[in-house]
Amino acid sequence: MRIIGRFLGFLFSTLAILFLIGAAVGIALYFYFEQDLPDTTQLQSYEPPVLTRVHAADGSLLAEYSHERRLYLPSADIPPLVKQAFISAEDKNFYMHNGVDPEGILRAAMILVAGGHHMQGASTITQQVAKNFLVGDERSFVRKAKEAILALRIEHAYSKDHILELYLNKIFFGLGNYGVAAAALNYFDKSVNELTIAEAAYLAALPKGPNNYNPFRNRDAAIQRRNYVIDRMVENGYISRADGDKAMREPLNVKLRVLTPDTYVAGYFAEEVRRELLARYGEQKVYEGGLSVHTTLDPAMQQLARKSLVDGLIRFDEAHGWRGPVTHIDIGNDWGPPLAAVPGLGDVPGWRLAVVLDSSNDQAMRIGMQPKYEKSGDVGPEREIGLVPPDGAKWTNQKFRTLAGPGDVVYVEALPGKPGQWRLRQVPEISGAIVAMDPHTGRVLAMVGGFSYDQSEFNRATQALRQPGSSFKPFVYAAALDGNGTMPSGTPFNPTSLIENGPITIDQGNGELWTPKNFEEGEAAGSHPLRWGVEHSMNLMTVRLAQAVGMPVIVEYAKRFGVYDDLMPVLSMSLGAGETTVMRMVTAYSMFDNGGQRIQATLIDRIQDRTGKTIFRHDERICKGCDADAWHDQPEPRLVVKPDQVIDPATAYQITSILEGVIQRGTGVSISVLHRHLAGKTGTTNDAKDLWFVGFSTDLCVGLYLGYDRPRSMGGSAQAATYAAPIFRDFMAQALKDKPDVPFRVPRGIHLMPIGNGIIEAFKDDEYPDNGEVLGGESAAAAGAGGATPDADRAVGPGTGGLY
């Protein structure tokens, strides 16, 4: 017994010494690893990179910009089911341990000693927060030790809910998704509150190895891991066995959300917004700052603008014949894979690529439709066969055998009401742009910068500098009607002032003579009212008027309206020879529409930061009375507007009235079939390199142009009245379909007077119809003799001339 006692005493002493040594070593290691540990207080004010979301005017999501696709959710907004799924998958004792789980460490050690493998490791959720936020993921004992120490500190400093919130918003879920909110949205197109048991369990399965549990490449492994999580949820008492078994029988049901501006064919709009955000805030704030951007885009109007422009481009292009197939492939034994590899235009609704299988039959061309890629990355097995009947290729004026042969790839579009039959299409060579704007606020409701954003990201609405031709003339006439220049007797101009429409030659001051012409030589020679000169787009009348007003004044008005920043003061510029953009022209015409008030075009209504604070607002008007706490019979709230007048409201109305005449009797008469109060102006440049139409209703202004990206003639017969005006007409017919026909608002200082031919003219209070005096009658005689006209010194430098 004595020997046993001595042995036990020796054993106890040895163990005590070892314990003391171990404790000393542990304390030493603790203080060693504690050195230079990160400060855990940074977790209190942590702001993770959060994606910026861009919304259309109706609140629908238009685009997202991010380096890490993440939406941040506070713990209170994450449902218990989701938390329970992650706790079951990663750390079942989360609410019981102090940052390090001895049971988990022991379990992992036993599995390791046994040589087994298990899907659950020893790190707690708190340790993973320490790793992800503070110490990194280096695989070493030192890192694990620091992680454990930090986990203890984190547990001491923060609540369990805050720790879980940090974890669920930080972790990577694969496919570019960070945080549970973004994962729920992009894997299932749901908010976290809509997730089922199976869906929450699958998301909880992903952090362990997102690539290992990819729902398409590793579906079986993904289901196995998901079901393991569901089983743990049952064992932990979060769900019943019956609910768990039912959830495990469900398929994955992953429905990847595809978010693209193509949904609203708004690629150009979204890109313009992105560029503005980058210029305003810089890349980091745009891609990581969690901005909420509320744009002006009207999705329905955007669809209409897109369709109207595309239809107009196709109408012109198809009138000029078939140019051939897109490309050629080897159809071999299976034409599906090579056809699937041909890139198409994803933002042209209804168009599909197809390969010609047989074109020898004059009754129909046999085609194979481009198959789709499956989510796994493989080409789908289905092979769809279609036919192009004679009606589907009638516009080409060719027989099928001359159009394309076997292996040629073409674009087609389904023929309405004829299943399996298709119409031949081709991507237009010509391009253009269209913009629709609220003339009272400058809000851009729709913008299309070309035929296809997938084809070309160059935004022709804002980046293409084009000659506006006669669509610039209203600004010349506005300068005259606004009190600049006079008739020979000194009488101010009014809409009935007579201007000579005869030949004129200008001495440009450099020894060269410029003789502008109307579109049709000798057209309606003689004197005509100023109104008539705009309605029928007379170059000679415009040049004479520009001489009388003075090019420096016109330059100033062009800058005032924002059409040009620095227009050359030469007379040819009065005919629209300068270069500007569709956006600028629509903004300028909007100022005629709104009574001459300055507006600024905007694609963005409001921007909020990640906390919801508004950091930008386009509408700077003050709402007087909108901040009242309650209703006490006080006056109704009203907007306080401080108008910045560009021109006299009466002048703006006179131009609007004249532009109404363009549609009722002039170059835009094809639009009159709508039988609405509309105003606008055509514009065709030299050699028909640009075709324009800009016009408006009471509350909507729209402008567009057509032209080749490398400007060249669109043909001797091409006119804005033929190709541009119908696009405006088609757009307005749909955009205003359910809206009342509201006459243009007549401002104070205008009196209306019938002057014959069904015209009711708008005069200012001190104006009356012309007295027979003609501007330019004597100048015409001098011009015919080859002499310079009066005020020729105002035309300085060379001019292109001849725009109409």
C-alpha positions in Angstrom: 0.0 0.0 0.0 2.9 2.3 0.8 4.3 1.8 -2.7 0.9 2.6 -4.2 0.6 5.7 -2.1 4.1 6.8 -3.1 3.2 6.2 -6.8 0.0 8.1 -6.6 1.8 11.0 -4.8 4.5 11.0 -7.5 1.8 10.9 -10.2 -0.1 13.8 -8.7 3.0 15.8 -8.3 4.0 15.1 -11.8 0.6 16.1 -13.2 0.6 19.2 -11.0 4.0 20.2 -12.3 2.9 19.5 -15.9 -0.3 21.4 -15.3 1.7 24.4 -14.1 4.1 24.1 -16.9 1.2 23.8 -19.4 -0.6 26.8 -17.8 2.6 28.8 -18.0 3.2 27.9 -21.6 -0.5 28.6 -22.4 -0.3 32.0 -20.7 3.0 32.7 -22.5 1.5 31.6 -25.8 -1.6 33.7 -25.1 0.4 36.9 -24.5 2.7 36.0 -27.5 -0.2 35.6 -29.9 -2.1 38.5 -28.4 0.6 40.9 -29.6 -0.4 43.0 -32.6 -3.9 41.5 -32.8 -6.4 43.6 -34.8 -8.8 45.8 -32.9 -12.2 44.2 -32.6 -14.0 47.5 -32.2 -13.9 48.0 -36.0 -16.6 45.4 -36.2 -19.0 47.9 -34.5 -18.9 50.3 -37.4 -18.3 47.8 -40.2 -19.6 48.9 -43.6 -19.1 46.1 -46.1 -18.9 46.7 -49.9 -22.6 46.8 -51.0 -23.8 46.9 -54.6 -25.4 50.0 -56.1 -28.9 49.4 -57.4 -30.5 51.5 -60.2 -34.3 51.7 -60.4 -36.6 52.8 -63.2 -39.2 55.4 -62.4 -41.8 52.8 -61.5 -39.5 51.3 -58.9 -38.5 48.2 -60.9 -34.8 47.2 -60.8 -32.9 48.3 -63.9 -29.3 47.5 -63.1 -26.8 46.7 -60.4 -23.1 47.7 -60.1 -20.7 46.0 -57.7 -17.3 44.4 -57.2 -19.0 42.0 -54.7 -22.7 41.4 -55.2 -24.0 42.1 -51.7 -27.0 43.5 -50.0 -26.7 44.2 -46.3 -29.4 43.0 -44.0 -29.7 43.8 -40.2 -30.2 40.8 -38.0 -33.8 41.8 -37.3 -34.6 41.5 -41.0 -33.2 38.0 -41.3 -35.9 35.4 -40.5 -35.3 32.8 -37.8 -35.5 29.9 -40.4 -32.5 31.2 -42.2 -30.5 31.7 -39.0 -31.4 28.2 -37.8 -30.3 26.7 -41.1 -26.8 28.3 -40.9 -26.4 27.5 -37.2 -27.3 23.9 -37.9 -24.8 23.7 -40.8 -21.9 25.6 -39.1 -22.2 25.8 -35.4 -25.0 24.1 -33.5 -23.8 25.4 -30.1 -23.5 29.0 -31.3 -25.8 30.4 -28.6 -24.1 28.4 -25.8 -20.3 28.8 -26.3 -18.1 31.8 -25.7 -16.5 32.0 -29.1 -14.7 28.6 -29.0 -16.6 25.4 -28.9 -14.8 22.6 -26.9 -17.3 20.0 -28.0 -16.7 20.9 -31.7 -12.9 20.8 -31.2 -13.1 17.4 -29.5 -15.5 16.0 -32.1 -13.2 17.2 -35.0 -10.1 15.7 -33.2 -11.8 12.3 -32.7 -12.8 12.2 -36.4 -9.3 13.1 -37.4 -7.8 10.4 -35.2 -10.2 7.9 -36.6 -9.2 8.8 -40.1 -12.7 9.8 -41.0 -14.2 12.7 -42.9 -17.2 14.9 -41.9 -18.8 17.9 -43.5 -18.7 20.0 -40.3 -15.5 21.5 -39.0 -14.4 22.8 -35.6 -14.5 26.5 -36.2 -17.4 28.4 -34.7 -19.3 31.1 -36.4 -17.6 33.6 -34.2 -14.2 32.2 -35.2 -15.2 32.5 -38.9 -16.1 36.2 -38.3 -12.6 36.7 -36.8 -11.1 35.0 -39.8 -13.1 36.8 -42.4 -12.9 40.2 -40.9 -9.6 40.4 -39.0 -6.9 37.7 -39.5 -7.4 36.3 -43.0 -7.6 32.7 -44.1 -3.9 31.6 -44.0 -3.7 27.9 -43.1 -1.4 27.9 -40.0 -1.5 27.1 -36.3 -0.6 30.7 -35.5 -3.6 32.0 -37.5 -5.9 29.5 -35.7 -4.6 30.6 -32.3 -5.1 34.3 -33.1 -8.6 33.4 -34.4 -9.5 31.7 -31.2 -8.3 34.6 -29.0 -10.2 37.2 -31.2 -13.3 35.0 -31.0 -13.2 35.2 -27.2 -12.8 39.0 -27.4 -15.6 39.3 -30.0 -18.0 37.3 -27.8 -17.2 39.6 -24.9 -17.8 42.8 -26.9 -20.8 42.0 -29.1 -24.1 40.3 -28.9 -24.8 36.9 -30.6 -27.2 38.6 -33.0 -24.6 41.1 -34.1 -22.0 38.4 -34.6 -24.5 36.3 -36.7 -25.4 39.4 -38.6 -21.8 40.1 -39.5 -21.3 36.5 -40.6 -24.4 36.2 -42.7 -23.6 39.4 -44.6 -20.0 38.7 -45.2 -19.7 35.1 -46.4 -19.3 34.1 -50.1 -21.9 31.9 -51.7 -20.5 31.4 -55.1 -21.5 32.8 -58.5 -20.4 36.3 -57.4 -22.8 36.5 -54.5 -21.8 37.8 -51.0 -24.2 37.8 -48.1 -27.4 35.8 -47.6 -29.7 38.5 -49.1 -27.9 38.6 -52.4 -27.6 34.8 -52.5 -31.4 34.4 -51.9 -32.2 36.9 -54.6 -29.7 35.6 -57.2 -30.2 31.8 -56.6 -33.9 31.8 -56.1 -35.1 35.3 -57.2 -36.6 35.7 -53.7 -36.1 37.8 -50.6 -34.8 35.9 -47.5 -38.3 36.1 -46.0 -39.7 34.0 -48.9 -37.2 31.1 -48.7 -38.5 27.6 -48.0 -36.8 25.1 -45.7 -35.1 23.4 -48.6 -33.9 26.8 -50.1 -32.6 28.1 -46.8 -30.8 24.8 -46.2 -29.1 24.9 -49.6 -27.9 28.4 -49.0 -26.5 27.3 -45.6 -24.7 24.4 -47.4 -22.8 26.7 -49.8 -20.3 28.5 -47.6 -18.5 25.3 -46.9 -17.5 25.0 -50.6 -19.5 27.0 -53.2 -17.8 25.4 -56.1 -18.2 21.9 -54.7 -22.0 22.4 -54.4 -22.6 24.2 -57.7 -26.3 23.5 -58.5 -25.6 22.7 -62.2 -22.1 21.1 -62.3 -22.4 19.2 -59.0 -26.1 18.8 -58.5 -25.9 15.5 -56.6 -23.3 16.7 -54.2 -25.4 19.9 -53.7 -28.5 18.0 -52.8 -26.6 15.7 -50.5 -25.1 18.6 -48.6 -28.5 20.4 -48.5 -30.2 17.3 -47.1 -27.4 17.0 -44.4 -28.3 20.6 -43.3 -32.0 19.7 -43.2 -31.2 16.6 -41.1 -29.3 18.8 -38.6 -32.2 21.2 -38.4 -34.4 18.3 -37.5 -32.0 17.0 -34.9 -31.6 20.5 -33.4 -35.4 20.8 -33.0 -35.8 23.7 -35.5 -38.2 21.8 -37.8 -40.3 18.6 -37.5 -39.2 15.3 -39.0 -42.1 15.4 -41.4 -41.2 18.9 -42.7 -37.6 17.8 -43.0 -38.4 14.7 -45.0 -40.7 16.7 -47.3 -38.0 19.3 -47.8 -35.4 16.7 -48.6 -37.6 15.3 -51.4 -37.7 18.6 -53.2 -35.5 19.3 -56.2 -33.0 22.2 -55.9 -35.3 24.6 -57.7 -32.4 27.0 -58.3 -33.6 29.8 -60.5 -30.8 32.1 -61.3 -31.9 35.7 -61.6 -30.8 37.4 -64.8 -30.8 41.1 -64.3 -30.0 43.1 -67.4 -31.2 46.5 -68.8 -32.2 44.5 -71.9 -35.3 43.7 -69.9 -36.4 47.2 -70.9 -34.1 47.4 -73.9 -32.4 50.1 -71.8 -28.7 49.3 -72.2 -27.9 52.8 -73.4 -29.8 54.4 -70.6 -28.3 52.3 -67.9 -24.8 52.9 -69.2 -25.3 56.6 -69.3 -26.5 56.5 -65.7 -23.4 54.5 -64.8 -21.1 57.0 -66.4 -22.8 59.9 -64.6 -22.5 58.1 -61.3 -18.8 57.4 -61.8 -18.1 61.1 -62.7 -20.1 62.2 -59.7 -18.9 59.8 -57.0 -15.9 57.7 -58.3 -15.6 54.0 -58.8 -15.3 52.9 -55.1 -18.6 54.6 -54.0 -20.4 53.4 -57.1 -19.3 49.8 -56.9 -19.1 49.4 -53.1 -21.2 52.3 -51.6 -24.6 50.7 -51.7 -26.2 53.6 -53.5 -29.9 53.5 -54.4 -30.4 55.4 -57.7 -33.9 56.4 -58.8 -33.9 57.2 -62.5 -36.4 58.9 -64.7 -36.8 55.9 -67.1 -40.4 55.1 -68.0 -40.2 51.3 -68.9 -43.3 51.3 -71.1 -42.2 54.5 -73.0 -38.7 53.0 -73.4 -40.1 50.0 -75.1 -42.1 52.2 -77.4 -39.1 54.4 -78.2 -37.0 51.3 -78.9 -39.6 49.8 -81.2 -40.3 53.0 -83.1 -36.7 53.7 -83.8 -35.9 50.1 -84.7 -38.9 49.8 -87.0 -37.8 53.1 -88.7 -34.2 51.8 -89.2 -35.4 48.5 -90.6 -37.9 50.3 -92.9 -35.0 52.3 -94.4 -32.6 49.4 -94.5 -34.9 46.9 -96.1 -35.8 49.4 -98.8 -32.2 49.3 -99.9 -32.0 45.5 -100.3 -30.5 42.3 -98.9 -26.8 42.4 -98.0 -26.1 38.7 -97.3 -25.9 36.3 -94.3 -24.3 37.0 -90.9 -21.6 34.3 -91.2 -21.2 30.7 -92.4 -20.8 27.5 -90.4 -20.1 23.9 -91.1 -23.4 22.2 -90.5 -21.9 18.6 -90.6 -23.7 16.0 -88.6 -24.9 18.3 -85.9 -25.3 22.0 -86.7 -26.4 22.9 -83.1 -23.0 23.4 -81.4 -21.4 25.6 -84.1 -24.7 27.7 -84.4 -24.9 28.1 -80.7 -21.4 29.5 -80.7 -22.4 32.4 -83.0 -22.9 35.5 -80.9 -26.2 37.2 -81.4 -27.9 40.4 -80.3 -29.6 39.7 -77.0 -31.4 43.1 -76.9 -33.4 42.8 -80.1 -36.6 41.3 -79.0 -38.0 38.5 -81.2 -34.9 38.1 -83.4 -33.1 34.8 -83.5 -30.2 33.3 -85.3 -30.8 30.4 -87.7 -28.7 28.4 -90.1 -29.9 27.7 -93.6 -30.4 23.9 -94.1 -31.9 24.0 -97.6 -32.6 26.9 -99.9 -33.2 25.0 -103.2 -37.0 25.1 -102.9 -38.6 28.3 -104.2 -41.6 27.7 -101.9 -39.7 27.8 -98.6 -36.3 28.0 -97.1 -35.6 25.4 -94.5 -33.7 26.7 -91.4 -32.4 25.4 -88.1 -33.0 27.6 -85.1 -30.1 28.5 -82.7 -30.2 26.2 -79.7 -29.8 27.5 -76.2 -27.0 26.7 -73.7 -28.1 24.9 -70.6 -27.1 26.1 -67.2 -24.4 23.4 -67.1 -22.7 25.1 -70.0 -23.7 22.4 -72.6 -25.6 23.0 -75.7 -29.2 21.9 -75.3 -30.2 18.7 -77.2 -33.3 20.1 -78.9 -33.0 21.0 -82.6 -35.8 23.2 -83.8 -36.6 23.3 -87.5 -38.4 26.2 -89.2 -39.4 27.6 -92.6 -39.1 30.9 -94.3 -42.0 31.2 -96.7 -42.0 33.6 -99.7 -43.8 36.2 -97.6 -40.9 36.1 -95.2 -38.4 37.1 -97.8 -40.5 39.2 -100.1 -38.7 42.4 -99.2 -35.4 41.1 -100.6 -36.8 40.8 -104.1 -34.6 37.7 -104.6 -35.2 33.9 -104.9 -34.2 31.8 -101.9 -31.2 30.1 -103.7 -29.6 33.5 -104.3 -30.2 34.8 -100.8 -28.3 32.2 -98.9 -27.0 28.6 -99.1 -26.7 25.7 -96.6 -24.5 26.7 -93.7 -25.2 30.4 -94.0 -26.4 32.0 -90.7 -29.2 34.6 -90.8 -31.4 36.5 -88.5 -35.1 35.7 -88.5 -38.3 36.8 -86.7 -41.4 34.8 -86.1 -44.3 35.5 -88.5 -47.4 36.5 -86.4 -50.0 33.8 -86.3 -47.9 31.3 -88.3 -46.2 28.8 -86.0 -42.9 27.5 -87.3 -42.7 30.2 -90.0 -40.2 33.0 -89.9 -39.4 36.3 -91.6 -35.9 37.1 -92.8 -34.1 40.0 -91.0 -30.8 41.8 -91.3 -29.0 44.2 -89.0 -29.4 47.7 -90.4 -26.2 49.5 -91.6 -27.8 52.8 -90.7 -28.2 53.9 -87.1 -29.7 56.7 -85.1 -31.1 57.7 -81.7 -34.3 58.8 -80.0 -34.9 60.7 -76.8 -38.3 61.4 -75.0 -38.4 64.0 -72.3 -40.7 65.7 -69.9 -40.5 69.3 -71.1 -41.3 70.8 -67.8 -38.7 69.0 -65.7 -36.0 67.8 -68.1 -36.6 64.2 -67.0 -35.5 61.8 -69.7 -38.3 59.3 -70.0 -36.8 57.1 -72.7 -33.5 57.1 -74.6 -32.3 54.7 -77.3 -28.8 55.3 -78.6 -28.7 52.9 -81.5 -30.2 49.8 -83.0 -28.6 47.5 -80.4 -26.5 48.1 -77.4 -25.1 44.6 -77.7 -23.9 45.5 -81.2 -22.4 49.0 -80.2 -22.2 50.7 -76.9 -21.7 54.1 -78.5 -24.6 56.2 -77.4 -25.8 58.2 -80.4 -28.3 60.1 -78.3 -25.6 61.8 -76.2 -22.2 61.1 -77.9 -22.9 61.5 -81.6 -22.3 65.0 -82.9 -24.5 65.5 -86.0 -25.7 68.4 -88.1 -29.4 69.1 -87.2 -30.2 70.7 -90.5 -33.5 72.6 -90.6 -34.4 71.4 -87.2 -32.2 74.3 -86.0 -34.2 76.9 -87.9 -36.8 77.5 -85.2 -34.0 79.0 -83.0 -33.2 81.5 -85.7 -36.9 82.5 -86.0 -37.2 82.6 -82.2 -34.3 85.1 -82.0 -36.2 87.3 -84.5 -39.5 87.0 -82.8 -38.0 87.7 -79.4 -37.2 91.3 -80.4 -33.9 91.0 -82.3 -33.6 92.7 -85.7 -36.3 94.5 -87.6 -37.9 94.9 -90.9 -36.4 97.6 -93.2 -38.8 100.2 -91.7 -37.7 99.3 -88.1 -40.9 97.3 -87.3 -40.2 94.2 -85.1 -40.7 90.8 -86.7 -44.0 88.9 -86.1 -45.3 85.6 -87.6 -46.8 87.4 -90.6 -43.7 89.5 -91.5 -43.0 89.0 -95.2 -39.6 87.7 -96.3 -38.3 87.3 -99.8 -37.8 83.7 -100.9 -35.7 84.6 -104.0 -32.0 84.0 -104.8 -29.3 85.4 -102.6 -25.5 85.5 -102.8 -23.4 86.1 -99.7 -19.9 87.6 -99.8 -18.2 85.6 -97.1 -15.5 88.2 -96.5 -12.7 86.0 -97.8 -13.2 86.6 -101.5 -15.6 83.7 -101.8 -19.3 83.9 -102.6 -21.9 81.6 -101.1 -25.2 81.1 -102.8 -27.6 79.0 -100.6 -30.5 77.3 -102.2 -33.9 75.8 -101.2 -34.4 72.1 -101.4 -36.1 72.5 -104.7 -34.7 75.4 -106.8 -37.2 78.1 -107.7 -39.7 76.7 -105.2 -42.4 79.3 -104.4 -40.3 82.3 -105.3 -41.5 85.6 -104.0 -42.3 86.9 -100.6 -44.0 84.8 -97.9 -44.9 85.2 -94.2 -42.2 84.2 -91.7 -44.5 81.4 -90.5 -44.6 79.9 -94.0 -40.8 79.9 -94.1 -40.6 77.6 -91.1 -43.5 75.4 -92.2 -42.0 74.7 -95.6 -38.3 74.9 -94.4 -37.2 77.7 -96.8 -33.4 78.1 -96.7 -33.4 81.5 -98.5 -35.9 83.0 -96.1 -33.9 81.8 -93.1 -30.7 83.2 -94.4 -32.2 86.6 -95.0 -33.8 86.6 -91.5 -30.4 85.5 -90.0 -28.8 88.5 -91.8 -31.3 90.9 -90.3 -31.0 89.5 -86.8 -27.3 89.1 -86.9 -25.3 85.9 -86.5 -23.8 87.0 -83.1 -27.4 87.1 -81.7 -28.2 83.7 -83.1 -25.0 82.3 -81.7 -26.0 83.7 -78.3 -29.5 82.1 -78.6 -28.0 78.8 -79.6 -25.9 78.8 -76.5 -28.8 80.1 -74.3 -30.9 77.1 -75.4 -28.0 74.7 -75.0 -27.9 73.6 -78.7 -24.3 74.6 -79.1 -21.6 75.9 -76.8 -19.7 78.0 -79.3 -21.3 78.2 -82.7 -19.3 79.8 -85.5 -20.9 83.1 -86.4 -21.3 82.3 -90.1 -24.6 82.4 -92.0 -24.5 78.7 -93.0 -24.8 77.9 -89.3 -28.3 79.4 -89.4 -29.3 76.4 -91.6 -28.1 73.8 -89.1 -24.5 73.2 -90.3 -23.1 73.0 -86.8 -23.0 69.7 -84.9 -25.0 68.9 -81.8 -26.7 65.9 -80.1 -30.2 64.6 -80.0 -30.2 65.1 -76.2 -29.4 68.8 -76.6 -32.0 69.3 -79.3 -34.7 67.7 -77.3 -33.8 69.8 -74.3 -33.9 73.0 -76.4 -37.2 72.2 -78.0 -38.6 71.4 -74.5 -38.1 75.1 -73.7 -40.4 76.1 -76.5 -42.9 73.7 -75.1 -42.8 74.8 -71.5 -43.1 78.5 -72.1 -39.4 79.4 -72.5 -38.2 78.2 -69.1 -34.7 76.8 -68.8 -34.5 73.1 -67.9 -31.6 70.7 -67.5 -31.9 67.2 -68.9 -31.5 64.5 -66.3 -31.6 60.7 -66.2 -31.6 60.6 -62.4 -34.3 61.8 -60.0 -32.7 61.0 -56.7 -29.8 59.2 -55.2 -29.7 57.8 -51.6 -26.7 56.4 -49.7 -26.6 53.1 -47.9 -28.4 54.6 -44.9 -31.3 56.0 -47.0 -30.1 59.6 -46.8 -30.8 61.5 -50.0 -27.5 62.8 -51.4 -28.7 64.1 -54.7 -32.1 65.4 -56.0 -32.7 66.8 -59.5 -35.9 68.6 -58.5 -34.7 71.5 -56.4 -38.1 73.2 -56.1 -39.3 74.0 -52.6 -42.6 72.6 -51.5 -44.2 75.2 -49.2 -46.4 73.6 -46.6 -45.4 70.0 -47.3 -43.7 69.7 -43.9 -46.8 70.4 -41.9 -47.4 68.0 -39.0 -51.1 67.9 -39.4 -54.0 69.4 -41.3 -55.5 72.5 -39.6 -57.4 74.1 -42.5 -54.2 75.8 -43.8 -53.6 76.5 -47.5 -52.7 73.6 -49.6 -49.0 72.8 -50.1 -47.6 74.4 -53.3 -44.4 74.2 -55.2 -42.4 77.4 -55.3 -41.0 77.7 -58.8 -38.3 80.3 -59.6 -38.4 80.3 -63.4 -35.3 81.0 -65.4 -36.7 82.4 -68.6 -34.7 81.6 -71.8 -37.1 83.6 -74.0 -40.3 85.5 -73.5 -43.2 83.0 -72.9 -45.1 84.8 -75.7 -42.2 84.2 -78.1 -42.1 80.5 -77.1 -45.8 80.2 -77.8 -45.4 81.9 -81.3 -42.7 79.4 -82.2 -44.9 76.5 -80.9 -47.8 77.7 -83.0 -45.6 77.9 -86.1 -44.3 74.4 -85.4 -47.9 73.2 -85.2 -48.2 74.5 -88.7 -45.3 72.4 -89.8 -47.4 69.3 -88.9 -50.7 70.7 -90.2 -49.5 72.1 -93.5 -45.7 71.7 -93.9 -42.9 69.2 -94.0 -44.3 67.2 -91.1 -47.8 66.8 -92.6 -47.6 63.0 -92.4 -48.0 63.3 -88.6 -51.3 65.1 -89.0 -53.1 61.8 -89.3 -52.9 61.6 -85.5 -55.3 64.5 -85.2 -53.7 65.8 -82.1 -52.1 69.1 -81.0 -48.5 68.4 -82.0 -45.7 70.7 -83.0 -42.3 69.9 -84.5 -39.7 70.3 -87.3 -38.0 68.1 -89.8 -34.3 68.4 -90.6 -32.4 67.1 -93.6 -28.7 68.0 -94.2 -26.6 68.3 -97.3 -26.6 65.0 -99.3 -29.1 63.6 -96.8 -26.4 62.5 -94.4 -28.6 63.2 -91.4 -32.4 63.0 -91.1 -34.0 64.6 -88.1 -37.4 65.2 -86.5 -37.9 67.0 -83.1 -41.3 67.7 -81.8 -43.7 67.8 -78.9 -47.1 67.6 -77.4 -48.2 69.7 -74.4 -46.3 67.5 -72.0 -43.9 65.3 -74.0 -41.0 66.3 -76.2 -39.3 63.8 -78.5 -36.4 64.0 -80.9 -34.6 61.6 -83.2 -32.1 61.4 -86.1 -31.1 58.7 -88.6 -27.7 58.5 -90.3 -24.7 56.3 -90.9 -22.1 56.3 -88.1 -19.6 57.3 -90.7 -21.7 60.1 -92.3 -22.5 59.5 -96.0 -25.5 60.2 -98.2 -28.6 58.2 -97.4 -29.6 58.6 -101.1 -30.9 61.4 -103.3 -34.5 60.7 -102.4 -34.0 60.5 -98.6 -35.8 63.2 -96.6 -36.6 63.6 -93.0 -40.3 63.9 -93.9 -40.1 60.4 -95.4 -38.1 58.5 -92.8 -37.7 60.5 -89.6 -41.2 62.0 -89.2 -42.9 58.6 -89.4 -40.9 57.4 -86.4 -42.0 60.4 -84.4 -45.6 59.7 -85.6 -45.5 56.0 -84.6 -44.0 56.8 -81.2 -46.5 59.5 -80.4 -49.5 57.4 -81.6 -48.7 54.9 -78.8 -47.3 57.1 -76.1 -50.3 59.4 -76.2 -52.9 56.8 -77.0 -54.6 56.9 -73.6 -54.0 60.6 -72.9 -56.4 63.5 -73.6 -55.5 65.8 -76.5 -54.5 69.0 -74.7 -54.0 72.2 -76.7 -50.8 74.1 -76.1 -51.1 76.6 -73.3 -51.6 80.2 -74.4 -49.6 82.6 -72.1 -50.5 86.1 -71.1 -49.5 88.7 -73.6 -50.8 86.7 -76.6 -53.9 87.4 -78.6 -55.1 85.0 -81.4 -56.4 86.4 -84.7 -57.6 84.6 -87.8 -55.6 85.7 -90.9 -57.1 83.4 -93.6 -56.4 79.9 -95.0 -57.7 78.5 -91.7 -54.7 79.9 -89.8 -55.3 81.5 -86.4 -52.1 83.5 -85.8 -50.6 84.3 -82.4 -49.7 87.9 -81.9 -48.2 89.6 -78.9 -50.3 92.4 -77.4 -48.6 95.1 -79.5 -48.4 93.2 -82.7 -50.7 93.1 -85.8 -50.6 91.4 -89.2 -48.0 92.6 -91.7 -48.4 95.8 -93.7 -47.1 94.5 -97.0 -43.4 95.4 -96.3 -41.0 92.7 -97.5 -37.6 91.8 -96.0 -35.0 91.2 -98.7 -36.8 92.4 -101.8 -34.0 94.9 -102.7 -31.4 92.4 -101.5 -32.6 89.9 -104.1 -32.0 92.3 -106.9 -28.5 92.9 -105.6 -27.9 89.3 -105.2 -29.0 88.6 -108.8 -26.4 91.2 -110.0 -23.7 89.3 -108.0 -23.4 92.0 -105.4 -23.2 91.5 -101.6 -26.3 91.8 -99.6 -26.7 94.2 -96.7 -25.1 93.1 -93.4 -22.8 90.7 -95.3 -20.1 91.6 -92.8 -21.9 89.5 -90.3 -21.1 86.3 -92.2 -17.5 85.6 -91.4 -15.6 82.6 -92.6 -16.6 79.7 -94.9 -19.9 78.0 -94.8 -21.2 74.7 -96.0 -24.7 75.9 -97.1 -27.5 74.1 -98.8 -29.0 72.4 -95.7 -32.7 72.1 -95.7 
